[in-house]
Amino acid sequence: MSESRIHNFGAGPAVLPLSVVEEVQAALPNLNNSGFGLCEISHRSPTFQAVVDSAMERIRRVLSVPEDYTILFLQGGASTQFYMTALNLMQPGERADFLETGGWSKKAVVEAKRIGGVSVIWSDSENGFRSVPSAGEYAVSEDSLYVHYTSNNTLMGTQYHDLPDSGGKPRVLDASSDIAGVPLDVSAHDLIYAGAQKNLGPSGVTLVILSPWAMARAQENSDAGRLPTMLDYTVHASKGSLFNTPNTFGIFVLDCVFKWLEENGGLDGSIARNRAKAALLYGELDRTDFWAPHAQVEARSVMNVTWRCADESLESVFLAESAAAGLGGLKGHRSVGGIRASLYNGCPIESVEALVAFMREFAERHS
Ligand SMILES: Cc1ncc(COP(=O)(O)O)c(C=O)c1O
């Protein structure tokens, strides 16, 4: 199986560690010696409850989630969280601030506007979303309830490298494309959400982490009858993420990925590996002016690296030839164009080495 796997640079669903894929393969016919297959077992069974408990405990350990924070496994993707966060946190007449750093944060703004007031206090849309704000480049509104930001901009290849100032207000974070891949101070946030399909597992399960403040806000909205049952954090929390049938497969894979992280140096190990991969690729992009990286240097993402060929007519040739050479998923998102390599947790450094070797050879041939 492993010999025919390509070097996968897709932006999500994305490559998983091979050992995780093999563990999942083994669980499909018989989960943890229960006799039940992974996709055939009740979410109410003790065997599956043990998987949920294990995944939550590992997440708490790896990400240093404070004891009084709630961890949820939900469905509907990060896209549902754009709406659900605002719905649960805001009350009538309230408003929130948003830092707009790319296509996904724009979508978060659109959905939050359905619930309350929204101020976009910083946006880089006129500059093609090449950067993220530094301290002092925006002012948090006095009357905002919280500040929402997107730590890594999957489409544009930009990323915060410092915690954004929230003027003392709660931070709400979309960490879909860099969770467990970069430093993260969970305790500095009141709500974090992330679709699993990049750094954590398959699509169809969304990790949500809530502070006591966020849970209290949700409780007030719930008590006031403002929350549809399935969009109510308190309902899911009261049932340990088993209110309705969850994505059992996805939760199992999540547990395997966090086990793999724990066995490979935890969050620090993951940070070091991701930095090394990114340094290798950016080094090649900076070595010659054959390539034109998209993001401003100080905002470069270690998870999604975006670039163009200086001669853009060569991009389709690059994509076709790289695919033929076993390097997959490199087409850039249409909002930036060009090329994008996603270097999530599951992407081994050998894949980046293969990509860089191919790029060198390609640049020589076409210079
Ligand atoms: C930063 C970010 N936010 C949100 C989303 C949307 O996630 P989902 O497809 O799980 O709704 C994505 C997906 O790529 C993303 O990268």
The ligand as an SDF file (V2000), in Angstrom:
LIG
                    3D

 16 16  0  0  0  0  0  0  0  0999 V2000
   -9.2560   28.2520    8.0300 C   0  0  0  0  0  0  0  0  0  0  0  0
  -10.4640   27.4950    7.5770 C   0  0  0  0  0  0  0  0  0  0  0  0
  -11.6540   27.7820    8.1320 N   0  0  0  0  0  0  0  0  0  0  0  0
  -12.7670   27.1350    7.7640 C   0  0  0  0  0  0  0  0  0  0  0  0
  -12.7390   26.1650    6.7880 C   0  0  0  0  0  0  0  0  0  0  0  0
  -14.0240   25.4810    6.4050 C   0  0  0  0  0  0  0  0  0  0  0  0
  -14.0050   24.2210    6.9450 O   0  0  0  0  0  0  0  0  0  0  0  0
  -15.1280   23.1370    6.6620 P   0  0  0  0  0  0  0  0  0  0  0  0
  -14.9540   22.6950    5.2540 O   0  0  0  0  0  0  0  0  0  0  0  0
  -14.8050   22.0870    7.6700 O   0  0  0  0  0  0  0  0  0  0  0  0
  -16.4580   23.7630    6.8770 O   0  0  0  0  0  0  0  0  0  0  0  0
  -11.5370   25.8170    6.1910 C   0  0  0  0  0  0  0  0  0  0  0  0
  -11.4760   24.7510    5.1710 C   0  0  0  0  0  0  0  0  0  0  0  0
  -10.5560   24.6190    4.4200 O   0  0  0  0  0  0  0  0  0  0  0  0
  -10.3710   26.5150    6.5930 C   0  0  0  0  0  0  0  0  0  0  0  0
   -9.1820   26.2420    6.0300 O   0  0  0  0  0  0  0  0  0  0  0  0
  1  2  1  0
  2  3  1  0
  2 15  2  0
  3  4  2  0
  4  5  1  0
  5  6  1  0
  5 12  2  0
  6  7  1  0
  7  8  1  0
  8  9  2  0
  8 10  1  0
  8 11  1  0
 12 13  1  0
 12 15  1  0
 13 14  2  0
 15 16  1  0
M  END
$$$$
